Amino acid sequence: MTQLLDKLDHELSELRHLLSIYDDAVTMPGRIPDVDADGTGRQATHGPSRPTERIVLDGAREALQRELNSGAAQLPYAVAVVRGVIASMDRTLSRWEGEDEVQ
């Protein structure tokens, strides 16, 4: 079980790292190079610059936000599972130590 806890610690560390990146990334447009229609890599020089619109309508940024929301929705279940394991182990240990079971 210690190996599983070590793995869980590692995965939580990875999640924290990604979350720190996501915090900034969801407020910026995706890093897709601007190319013109012929694909030469030249940036368009016509039309007004609309950075806010570009950020809001960016599909890559929107996908990041969806994943962040999905993770936020799933993590409470993971916390509940861990708490359930702790409570179950604690009750069993208390019983082993001779304490009365609390109903």
C-alpha positions as CSV (number, residue, x, y, z in Angstrom):
1,M,0.0,0.0,0.0
2,T,2.9,2.3,0.6
3,Q,3.9,2.1,-3.1
4,L,0.3,3.1,-4.1
5,L,0.5,6.1,-1.8
6,D,3.8,7.1,-3.3
7,K,2.3,6.8,-6.7
8,L,-0.7,8.9,-5.6
9,D,1.7,11.6,-4.2
10,H,3.5,11.6,-7.6
11,E,0.3,12.0,-9.5
12,L,-0.9,14.8,-7.3
13,S,2.4,16.6,-7.8
14,E,1.9,16.3,-11.6
15,L,-1.6,17.6,-11.2
16,R,-0.4,20.6,-9.2
17,H,2.2,21.3,-11.8
18,L,-0.4,21.2,-14.6
19,L,-2.8,23.3,-12.6
20,S,-0.2,26.1,-12.2
21,I,0.3,26.1,-16.0
22,Y,-3.5,26.0,-16.7
23,D,-4.1,29.0,-14.4
24,D,-2.2,31.2,-16.9
25,A,-3.0,29.3,-20.1
26,V,-6.8,29.6,-19.8
27,T,-6.5,33.4,-20.0
28,M,-4.4,33.5,-23.1
29,P,-4.9,32.3,-26.7
30,G,-3.5,29.0,-27.9
31,R,0.0,29.1,-29.3
32,I,-0.9,28.6,-32.9
33,P,1.3,30.5,-35.4
34,D,-0.6,33.0,-37.5
35,V,-0.2,32.1,-41.2
36,D,-1.9,33.5,-44.2
37,A,-4.0,31.6,-46.7
38,D,-1.1,30.3,-48.7
39,G,0.6,28.9,-45.7
40,T,3.9,30.8,-46.0
41,G,3.9,31.8,-42.4
42,R,3.4,35.5,-42.9
43,Q,1.2,37.3,-40.5
44,A,-1.9,39.0,-41.8
45,T,-1.4,42.7,-42.1
46,H,-5.0,43.7,-42.9
47,G,-7.9,44.2,-40.6
48,P,-8.1,45.5,-37.0
49,S,-6.3,43.8,-34.2
50,R,-8.8,42.2,-31.8
51,P,-6.8,40.4,-29.1
52,T,-9.8,40.0,-26.7
53,E,-12.0,38.5,-29.4
54,R,-9.1,36.2,-30.4
55,I,-8.7,35.0,-26.9
56,V,-12.4,34.5,-26.3
57,L,-13.0,32.6,-29.5
58,D,-9.9,30.5,-29.3
59,G,-10.8,26.8,-29.5
60,A,-7.6,25.6,-27.8
61,R,-8.1,27.9,-24.8
62,E,-11.7,26.8,-24.6
63,A,-10.6,23.1,-24.6
64,L,-8.3,23.9,-21.7
65,Q,-11.1,25.5,-19.8
66,R,-13.3,22.4,-20.4
67,E,-10.6,20.1,-19.1
68,L,-10.1,22.3,-16.0
69,N,-13.8,22.2,-15.3
70,S,-14.0,18.4,-15.9
71,G,-11.1,17.9,-13.5
72,A,-12.7,20.1,-10.9
73,A,-15.9,18.0,-11.2
74,Q,-14.0,14.7,-10.8
75,L,-11.6,15.5,-7.9
76,P,-14.3,15.6,-5.2
77,Y,-15.0,11.9,-5.9
78,A,-11.3,11.1,-5.6
79,V,-11.2,13.0,-2.2
80,A,-14.3,11.1,-1.1
81,V,-12.7,7.7,-1.9
82,V,-9.5,8.5,0.0
83,R,-11.6,9.7,3.0
84,G,-13.7,6.6,2.8
85,V,-10.5,4.4,2.9
86,I,-9.2,6.4,5.9
87,A,-12.4,6.1,7.8
88,S,-12.8,2.4,7.1
89,M,-9.2,1.7,8.2
90,D,-9.6,3.8,11.3
91,R,-12.8,2.0,12.3
92,T,-11.1,-1.4,11.8
93,L,-8.0,-0.3,13.8
94,S,-10.2,1.0,16.6
95,R,-12.0,-2.4,16.7
96,W,-8.7,-4.2,16.7
97,E,-7.6,-2.0,19.7
98,G,-10.7,-3.1,21.6
99,E,-12.7,0.0,21.3
100,D,-16.5,-0.3,21.0
101,E,-17.9,0.2,17.5
102,V,-19.7,3.4,17.1
103,Q,-22.9,2.9,15.0
